[in-house]
Amino acid sequence: MAADQKGARRSGRAIAFVDETGHTFRARVATTWAPVGQPPVLRRVSQRREVSSIAALVAPLTEPARLYARHFPGSIHGEQVIVALRYFRRRIGRPLVIIWDGLPAHRAAPVRAFVAAHPNDYQLEPLPPYAPELNPEELCNGAVKQELQNAVPGSVAELQQVARRSFRRLGRRPELLHSFFQHTGLRVN
């Protein structure tokens, strides 16, 4: 076990890998079932990112891996990051070691000020640049996007509901979440 994980365990902190993903009305076409000669028609409403999700995958140090997510209309900015950090802290119930990438929203002045004002609740650890393969939460985003293939929600609210439902469904599969840590080569036991 890495030294920072031992420190997290000793200090009672949970390790949360955090990442963002966007959902659009652009159809992610995949193989589907349809009567022969009658291909399904997938209609697009927009080409833009309509809903963004911030998810935290909690490492299984003392209990099974867990997944939490917050969903927002539009793109992610510092204010949404702060809302998500508060949500993760409240849901997980203990101080957090947040491991994330270098998204500009993570480095925004309001986020830095918020974390500085709550040093007992949050410890930030950056991932190396251009290293999504080290973040097991990226695999959660991929699983959600795969589940949403061929989904054709009719509104932004429905798109947000579909994304929320998919993250919740994935969160109820701790053995799969644990396998994401194994896939990235992170030993968490």
Order of alpha helices (4+ residues) and beta strands (2+ residues): alpha-beta-beta-beta-alpha-beta-alpha-beta-alpha-alpha-alpha
